Amino acid sequence: MSSVSVVEEKGSFRLVACDGRFAVVEARAGQVFGMPQDPDGGRDGAADTPEGMESIGRWTGEEEARALMADLSQRGDELARRIW
């Protein structure tokens, strides 16, 4: 079995790695969801475990995953500033 590791965490978003692949997941209420969302807005969730992250990760290269993580983190920070 492959081992999923959390490379970076910012808010509810995690950059994860597994076997040279990278993905961004969002953790909420004991579940993880693959990012980005499906074009129709749906998301499949899984248990917040390494196996769950591996099953729902939208796996890609490191550069693309890091760019997505940066974008999602920036948007989350901007939203938090508007709310508070």
Backbone as CSV, one residue per row, in Angstrom:
resi,resn,N_x,N_y,N_z,CA_x,CA_y,CA_z,C_x,C_y,C_z
1,MET,0.839,-1.182,0.000,0.000,0.000,0.000,0.884,1.246,0.000
2,SER,0.514,2.221,-0.746,1.245,3.481,-0.833,0.981,4.311,0.409
3,SER,1.894,5.190,0.697,1.754,6.049,1.868,1.511,7.496,1.433
4,VAL,0.402,8.060,1.863,0.079,9.454,1.580,0.665,10.304,2.693
5,SER,1.352,11.368,2.324,1.894,12.279,3.329,1.395,13.696,3.060
6,VAL,1.164,14.421,4.139,0.748,15.822,4.038,2.015,16.652,3.923
7,VAL,2.137,17.381,2.808,3.310,18.193,2.532,3.124,19.595,3.118
8,GLU,1.912,20.123,3.009,1.610,21.485,3.462,0.141,21.539,3.850
9,GLU,-0.168,22.345,4.840,-1.558,22.521,5.261,-1.820,24.000,5.508
10,LYS,-2.913,24.485,4.949,-3.292,25.890,5.119,-4.803,25.941,5.243
11,GLY,-5.290,26.298,6.420,-6.724,26.293,6.651,-7.252,24.883,6.494
12,SER,-8.279,24.722,5.685,-8.862,23.397,5.473,-8.229,22.662,4.293
13,PHE,-7.253,23.277,3.638,-6.633,22.676,2.458,-5.318,21.986,2.813
14,ARG,-5.078,20.858,2.160,-3.837,20.106,2.342,-3.242,19.770,0.974
15,LEU,-1.952,19.990,0.860,-1.196,19.509,-0.285,-0.642,18.162,0.147
16,VAL,-0.990,17.107,-0.578,-0.566,15.762,-0.205,0.239,15.136,-1.331
17,ALA,1.091,14.188,-0.952,1.933,13.492,-1.921,1.813,11.989,-1.711
18,CYS,1.946,11.255,-2.815,1.899,9.791,-2.768,2.575,9.250,-4.024
19,ASP,3.629,8.501,-3.855,4.316,7.866,-4.990,4.693,8.849,-6.094
20,GLY,5.194,10.021,-5.729,5.617,11.002,-6.717,4.490,11.794,-7.348
21,ARG,3.270,11.554,-6.895,2.109,12.309,-7.379,1.697,13.286,-6.282
22,PHE,1.009,14.347,-6.679,0.574,15.369,-5.734,-0.892,15.696,-5.969
23,ALA,-1.574,16.107,-4.902,-2.979,16.496,-4.999,-3.280,17.488,-3.886
24,VAL,-4.371,18.223,-4.066,-4.871,19.112,-3.024,-6.216,18.551,-2.596
25,VAL,-6.374,18.422,-1.285,-7.646,17.972,-0.727,-8.132,19.010,0.273
26,GLU,-9.439,19.011,0.504,-10.018,19.867,1.524,-10.579,18.964,2.604
27,ALA,-10.252,19.255,3.858,-10.720,18.465,4.992,-11.813,19.228,5.727
28,ARG,-12.963,18.571,5.879,-14.088,19.165,6.590,-14.890,18.074,7.269
29,ALA,-15.183,18.269,8.546,-16.082,17.401,9.317,-15.712,15.919,9.195
30,GLY,-14.432,15.621,9.314,-13.994,14.241,9.299,-13.928,13.600,7.927
31,GLN,-14.125,14.394,6.884,-14.030,13.882,5.524,-13.032,14.716,4.732
32,VAL,-12.554,14.155,3.634,-11.702,14.882,2.705,-12.359,14.868,1.335
33,PHE,-12.100,15.933,0.586,-12.696,16.118,-0.733,-11.597,16.517,-1.701
34,GLY,-11.627,15.957,-2.902,-10.644,16.294,-3.930,-10.885,17.691,-4.472
35,MET,-9.801,18.371,-4.763,-9.870,19.709,-5.337,-9.144,19.689,-6.671
36,PRO,-9.552,20.444,-7.653,-10.726,21.313,-7.595,-12.009,20.498,-7.680
37,GLN,-13.104,21.173,-7.411,-14.405,20.529,-7.493,-14.684,20.093,-8.922
38,ASP,-15.608,19.159,-9.056,-16.053,18.772,-10.398,-16.693,19.976,-11.076
39,PRO,-16.650,20.045,-12.405,-17.250,21.176,-13.121,-18.724,21.406,-12.778
40,ASP,-19.443,20.335,-12.441,-20.862,20.499,-12.097,-21.067,20.829,-10.622
41,GLY,-19.972,21.011,-9.875,-20.066,21.411,-8.475,-20.120,20.263,-7.495
42,GLY,-20.184,19.031,-7.975,-20.238,17.886,-7.079,-18.860,17.470,-6.614
43,ARG,-18.810,16.887,-5.438,-17.544,16.371,-4.924,-17.817,15.076,-4.177
44,ASP,-16.985,14.083,-4.442,-17.059,12.845,-3.688,-16.177,12.985,-2.464
45,GLY,-16.703,12.616,-1.306,-15.939,12.670,-0.084,-15.478,11.285,0.332
46,ALA,-14.508,11.262,1.234,-13.998,10.019,1.798,-13.574,10.312,3.231
47,ALA,-13.368,9.267,3.993,-12.907,9.430,5.371,-11.563,10.169,5.388
48,ASP,-11.345,10.966,6.429,-10.103,11.727,6.566,-9.000,10.806,7.072
49,THR,-8.558,9.934,6.187,-7.487,8.975,6.453,-6.551,8.979,5.245
50,PRO,-5.358,8.425,5.392,-4.490,8.329,4.219,-5.162,7.590,3.059
51,GLU,-5.884,6.530,3.365,-6.573,5.777,2.318,-7.655,6.623,1.655
52,GLY,-8.379,7.395,2.465,-9.411,8.278,1.917,-8.823,9.331,1.008
53,MET,-7.705,9.943,1.450,-7.057,10.960,0.617,-6.569,10.359,-0.692
54,GLU,-6.034,9.143,-0.626,-5.548,8.507,-1.846,-6.696,8.221,-2.813
55,SER,-7.849,7.860,-2.281,-8.965,7.475,-3.150,-9.636,8.659,-3.846
56,ILE,-9.599,9.847,-3.249,-10.308,11.000,-3.840,-9.376,12.046,-4.433
57,GLY,-8.071,11.883,-4.230,-7.120,12.872,-4.748,-7.191,12.985,-6.257
58,ARG,-7.148,14.203,-6.738,-7.051,14.442,-8.175,-5.560,14.615,-8.470
59,TRP,-4.894,13.501,-8.674,-3.440,13.428,-8.709,-2.858,14.084,-9.952
60,THR,-1.762,14.812,-9.723,-1.113,15.564,-10.793,0.364,15.722,-10.439
61,GLY,1.047,16.548,-11.178,2.443,16.849,-10.885,2.555,17.866,-9.752
62,GLU,3.749,17.956,-9.193,3.972,18.838,-8.047,3.715,20.310,-8.378
63,GLU,4.203,20.775,-9.508,4.060,22.193,-9.857,2.584,22.593,-9.955
64,GLU,1.792,21.781,-10.636,0.365,22.079,-10.793,-0.361,22.041,-9.444
65,ALA,-0.039,21.056,-8.619,-0.690,20.944,-7.307,-0.308,22.117,-6.404
66,ARG,0.961,22.516,-6.432,1.385,23.663,-5.603,0.712,24.953,-6.067
67,ALA,0.545,25.116,-7.368,-0.138,26.310,-7.886,-1.600,26.322,-7.435
68,LEU,-2.269,25.178,-7.474,-3.647,25.091,-7.007,-3.725,25.392,-5.516
69,MET,-2.809,24.844,-4.744,-2.777,25.086,-3.300,-2.605,26.578,-3.013
70,ALA,-1.708,27.232,-3.719,-1.483,28.669,-3.523,-2.728,29.464,-3.869
71,ASP,-3.389,29.105,-4.965,-4.599,29.813,-5.387,-5.719,29.642,-4.360
72,LEU,-5.952,28.421,-3.929,-7.023,28.165,-2.961,-6.727,28.848,-1.628
73,SER,-5.488,28.821,-1.202,-5.105,29.462,0.064,-5.300,30.966,-0.001
74,GLN,-4.926,31.575,-1.128,-5.090,33.020,-1.293,-6.564,33.395,-1.268
75,ARG,-7.389,32.640,-1.986,-8.824,32.937,-2.001,-9.433,32.765,-0.618
76,GLY,-8.985,31.763,0.128,-9.479,31.555,1.485,-9.095,32.699,2.405
77,ASP,-7.864,33.175,2.274,-7.413,34.313,3.090,-8.211,35.572,2.767
78,GLU,-8.473,35.808,1.484,-9.243,36.995,1.083,-10.676,36.918,1.618
79,LEU,-11.283,35.752,1.561,-12.642,35.571,2.077,-12.663,35.802,3.582
80,ALA,-11.680,35.281,4.295,-11.632,35.455,5.738,-11.528,36.947,6.111
81,ARG,-10.745,37.708,5.353,-10.612,39.134,5.628,-11.932,39.875,5.438
82,ARG,-12.704,39.461,4.424,-14.010,40.118,4.183,-15.022,39.758,5.264
83,ILE,-14.967,38.520,5.732,-15.927,38.075,6.754,-15.658,38.796,8.065
84,TRP,-14.387,38.910,8.429,-14.041,39.531,9.720,-13.899,41.005,9.552
